[in-house]
Amino acid sequence: MTSAPDTTPGFCRDCLAEQKGEARRCRGCGSPRLVYHKELYGLTLAHIDCDAFYATVEKRDNPDLADKPVIIGGGKRGVVSTACYIARINGVRSAMPMFKALELCPDAVVIRPNMEKYVQVGRQVRQMMMDLTPLVQPLSIDEAFLELAGTQRLHNDPPARTLARLAARVQSELGITISIGLSYCKFLAKVASDLNKPRGFSVIGREEALEFLKTRPVTTIWGVGKAFNATLEADGIRTIGQLQTMEESDLMRRYGSMGQRLYRLARGMDDREVHPNEAAKSVSAETTFFDDISSHDELVPILRRLSEKVSARLKKHGIAGQTVVLKMKTADFKSRTRNRRLEDPTQLADRIFRTGLSLMERETDGTKFRLIGIGVTDLSDPALADPPDLVDRQSGRRAAAEAAMDKLRNKFGKAAVETGYTFGDRRRDQ
């Protein structure tokens, strides 16, 4: 906001000077970046999101890109991982096919993702968050929820001002920017952080929640994607305000457990807490091909290599998964997802691959595919993983062989040893 009554608290996001009245610029430094809100100093739950993260990191590292549209993605057959705001003005969006993105923005500079670099910067941002509060719940490499209740004495400032200091520190020390959403619950903090990107700082309080949500589309609610939105539209429901007039029992009768979520979130009711140690829900790897592939024999080594990636991540992070999920996308962008639950959790590339292969064999009927991915869900303690198989006695030998390969790869590198599935296949992620 840029104006407010005299009693509404506010401060300058640049110099942090307190503001009063309807000033449009800071009386101290002249900045227009003022934030006013009646509940400004009583809210403690925040959502922080790095702005166009991958693209911003690349622009930081190459100043020549500062005024150019930048797309992070993989080749003409890939999809957009992220795009800078200049490219977004031209209509480029995340997950858009690369060929379409380049049609919309032919002058864009396309950069292949450098995940190792992004992970390093993401960890630096996360450490800065943890300097403020131990209650940091990461959602991805570049976003997290924070709970700052009880930190005012520690930082000698209310959470709102502490968050503004964090934004300034991230920009000064790391050369990237963040957007902040401050509210009383996770749902509205996440909504708020998206309101004024980039470098946003938006506040949604309890008193205004119902009115704020009333005119927003139902897709604002987490879990309402394209398919479910089409269902709601068919029922004549387009805005959250319409949901606010409906009874919980009616919504649940129509939409099951999702109906309860619609009822609660439409009213700004969200009692989820910030859990700093909440585990990931899945581990996966996928690749998009330069040219469509229909051959089963060509897909097998790719699936094996992806399975090894998933296995390595499970072992590195000390977790195991019990449900194997195969994802394939056809040449006309239709997704096929198949899954199978194992009797016991696994960390082994061999089990992930063999399960994925049996699922894939049902799909390789001549259909051309542009993408394949493999992953695991139902994550659990690795102590429960991969017990001896009394039926498949060869499984123990394969597990021992995999352990030996892991040791060699850890010592000499990933390419030190390969299985017969991938030997001679030099295809890399595209």
N, C-alpha and C positions, 0 to 999 in steps of 0.2 A: 504494500500500500504506500501511497505518497502523501496522504492527508489523513488527519485524525483530530478528534476533539482534544481539548487541552488535557483532559484526564487520562488519555490513552498513552500508555508507556511506549517508548520507542528508543532506538539508538541508530547510530551510523555504522554500517557494516564495514566501513574502511578505517575510520579512526576510533570507533566505539564510543564516541561522545553521546551522552544522553540527549534525547530530543523531546521537545514539547510543542504542542500546538499543531498547526497545519503546514509547517515548513515543508517545502518540496526539495530543499537542499540542506545539507548539514551546515549548521551555523559555524562550525569550527573549520572543516576542511573543504566545504563546498560540494561534497559528493552528493549525487542524487540517490545513492544506494542506501535508502533509509528503510527501516522496518518498524511498523507500528502494529500493535495488536493488544486488545483488552486483556487477553490471557497470556501475554508474551512471557511473563516471568513466573508463570505457574505451571507450564508444560515441560515435561522432562523426556519424552520418548521421541527419538529422531530416526529418520531414514536418510542415509547419505549415499549419494550416487555420483561416481566420477563422470564427468561430461565427455561423451564420445571418446571413451577411454583409450582404446587402441590408437585411434587417429590422433588424439591429442598428444600421446607419448611420441608418436612418430614426428609430429610437427615440432615438438620440443627438441628432439634430437636433430632435426634438420630445418633450421630457420627459413630456408628457401621455400619451404612448403606452407609458410604461414598464411598466405593469401590465396592458396590454391585449393580446389576441391580435392579431398583425399578419400579414397575408398580402401578399406582393409578387406582383402578377400583373396580367394585362390583361383586364379586363372579364368579363362573365358567360360569354363564349364562349372565353375564354383558358384558360391553365393556370397553375398555381402556379410562380412562379420560385423562391421560397423562402418559408419561414414561420418566425416566431419560435418559441421553445421552448414558449411557452404554447399557441400554436395546434397545435404538434406533439403536445402531450399529448392534444388532442382528436382526433388521428388525421390531421391535415393533413400532406401530404408534397409534396415537390417533384415537378413534372410531373403532379400530379393535376389533373383538370379542375376549373375554378373552381366550377362549379355543385355538384360533389360536396364540395369543400372547404367551401363555405358551408352545405351541409346539415349537415356535421359540426361546424362552428363558426360558427353564424349571427351571433354577436356580434363577429366579427372585423372589424378595420379593414383595408380593402383599399386598397393604394397602387399606382399604376402605377409601373413601374420607371423610375428616373432613372439611366441608364447613365453619363452624363457624370460625375455625382457619384460613383458607385461606382468608376469607373475612376480618378478622382483619388485617392480614399482607398486603393484597391488599390496605386497607384504609391507612395504614402507608406509603406505597409507594406513593399513590396518594397525601397524604399531603406533602410529600417531593417534588413532582412535583409542587404542588401549591405554595410552598415556592419560586419557581423560576418564575412563571408566573400565572396570573389568567386564562389564556387561555389554559385550560386543558380539552380535550374532551375524556372521558373514552370510550373505545370500549367494554371492558369486565373487569372482576375482576383484570386482570394482564396486560393490555395494554392500551395505550392512545396516542393521538396526543397532541403535545404541540406547541404553537406558541410563540417564544421568541423575536420577533421583538420589538425593543425599550427597551430591558432589559439590554443592555450592560452597561449603566451608573449605573444602580442599582447594578449589580453584579461586576462591574469593570472588566468585561471580555466579549469577544464575546460569542454568544450562544454555539459554538462548545466546548469551554473550560468549560463553565458552565455545559454543559451536562456531560462532563467527570468527573467533580467534583461530580455531582449527582450520577453517577455510583459508584464512590468510597464510597460515603456516604451510599448508599443502602447496599453495601457489608459489610461495617464496622459496621453499626448500626443494620441491619436486618439479616445479614448472608445469603443473597441470591444475585443473580447476575441478571443484565439486559443487553439487547442488544439494541443498539441505531442506528436508521437510520436517517440521516440528509439530507434534500433536499430542494427544492423550492416548492414542492407540496405534497399533502397527498399520492397520488398513489406511487410516487417514494420513499418517506420516508418509507412507509410500505414495499416496495420491499427491500430497503436498510437494514432494520432492520433484515431481514431474511438471509442476505448473509453470515454472518460469526458467527453464533451462536455456542457456548454460548460466552458471554462477548464480543460481537461484537460491532464495531463502524465503520459503513460504510457510505460513502458520495457519493451522485449522484448529479452532478451539471447540470445546464442548457446546457452548451456547449457539454456535452458528452451524453445527454439523448437519442438522436436518435440512436447513434452508440451503446450505451449500450443495448438498447432494441432490436435492430435489430435481434440478434441471439437467443433471448429468446423465449420459447414456448408460444403459445397464452394463455395457462392456467395461465400465470403470471398476466393476466388482470383480475381484480375483476369481478366476475359474469360468468366467463367461467368455468363451472364445467364439469363433465364427459359427460353429455348429450349434452351440447352445443359444447363441444370440439369434440364430435363425428360428429356433424353436420358440423363443420368447416373442420374437416379432410376429410369428404366425398366430400367437395368442394375443396379439395386440399390445404387448408390453415393450416399450422402447426406452422409457426413462426410469430412473430410480424413484422419482416422485410417484409413479404409478405403483411401484412395489410398496411404498410407504402407506398406501391406502388399503393394502391387502392383509388378510389375516394369516398368521403363521400356519395354521392348520390347513388353510386353502393352498398355500404355496407348497407345503410338504406333501399334500395329497397329489398335487400336479407334478412336482419335480423331485420328490423324495428328499434325501438328506441335503441336496443342493437347495431345496426350497427353504430350509432353515437358515442356510448361509445367506440366501437372498434377503430373507426377512431381517436378519440381524445386521448385516453390513449396510443395508439400505437405511438403517436407523443409526448408523455409526456405533453399533455395539460390537466390540471386539476385545475380549479379555485375554488374548494370547500375550504371554510374557516374552521378554527377551531372554533366550537361552544361549549363552555363549558357547556351549559345547555341543550344540545340536548337530548331529552328524549329517553328512550328505545322504541323499535318498537313493542315489545311483552312481555308478561309475561306468563310463562308456567311451568309445572311440569310433569315429566314422571317417569316411573319405568320399569325395566327389571325383568322378572320373573325367578326364579330358574328352573321351569319347564313350558313348554308351556301350555297355557290355551285356551280352546275353549268354555267353558261354559259361557253363558250369565250371569247366576246367580253369578258366581265367579268373573266376571269382574265388576259387578255393584258396590260392596263396594269399590273396588280399584279406580274406576272412581270417586266415591263420595269423597274419601279421597284426591285424587289429586285435585279435584275441590276446596276443602276447602283450600288446600295449595295455589292455585292460588289466591283465594279470599283474603286470609290473606295477601299475598304480595301486592295485589292491595290496600287494605285498609291501610297497613303500609306505602306505598309510596305515598298515596294520588292521585291515578289515577284510571281510569275506562277503560274498553275495550268494543268495540261494535261488534266485530266479534269473534265467538267462533271457535276454531280450534281443531279437534280431530286427533290424530296421532296414528296409530297402525302399528306394524311391525310383519309380519308373521314369522313362524318358519324357512322359507327359506330366511329370511332377505329382503323380499319385503315390501316396505313402502306403507301405505295407509293414505292419508291425506284428511280429509273432513272438510268443514267449513260452517258456517251459520252466516249471518249478522243479528243482532238484531235490533229492531226498535229504541231502546235507548241503550246507554252505560250501563254497569253493573259493580258492584263490588261484587255481591251476589253469594255465592257458590251455592245456590239453582238454580239460573238461568243458571249459567255455567254448572252445573251438568245436569239439565233437557235437556238443548240444546245438550250437549255432548251425553247424553243417547239416544236421538232420532237419532242422527247420528250413534252411535255405534250399535243400533239395526239392522240397515241395513247390518252390516258387520258380525254379529255373526250368521253365517250360518253353523257352524261346523268347520270353519277354525281355526287352532291352531295359537295362537299369543304368541310372546316372549316379546313384549313391548307394553305399552299403555301410551299415554300422552294427556294432555288437556291444552289448553292455550287460551289467548285472544290477538287480535291485534286491530288496529285502536284505539290506546289509546287516552284518552281525559280527560277533567276536570271532577272530580267526582260530581260536582254540577249539571251536566246534567244527572246523572245516576239514574236509577231505579225509575222513576215517578210512581204514583199509576196506577195500571192496572184496567180499568173500566170493562174489559171483564172477566178476571180471578180474581175474588174478593178474592180468597184464597191466592193470591200472597202477599197481604198486611200482612196477618197473618204469612205467612212463613217468610217474611222479618223481622217482629217484633220478631219472635222466633229466627231467626238467630242473630239479634242484642243482644238478651238476652244471647244466647250461647257465643257470642264473649266476653261479659262482664265476664261471668263465667270463660272462658278459660284464659282471661287476668289476672284474679285474682288467679285462682287455677291451671292453667296449661292446656295444650292442651287436656289431657285425662279426664278433669273434666266432660265433657258432650259430648255425641255422638248422632247422629241421628239413626233412625231405620235401615238405610242403612248399617251403619258400626258397629253397636252394636253387640258384639260377634265375630266380624271378627278381629283377632289379626294379620293379615298380615301386614307387614311393608315393606317399600321400600327395594328392593333387589339389 
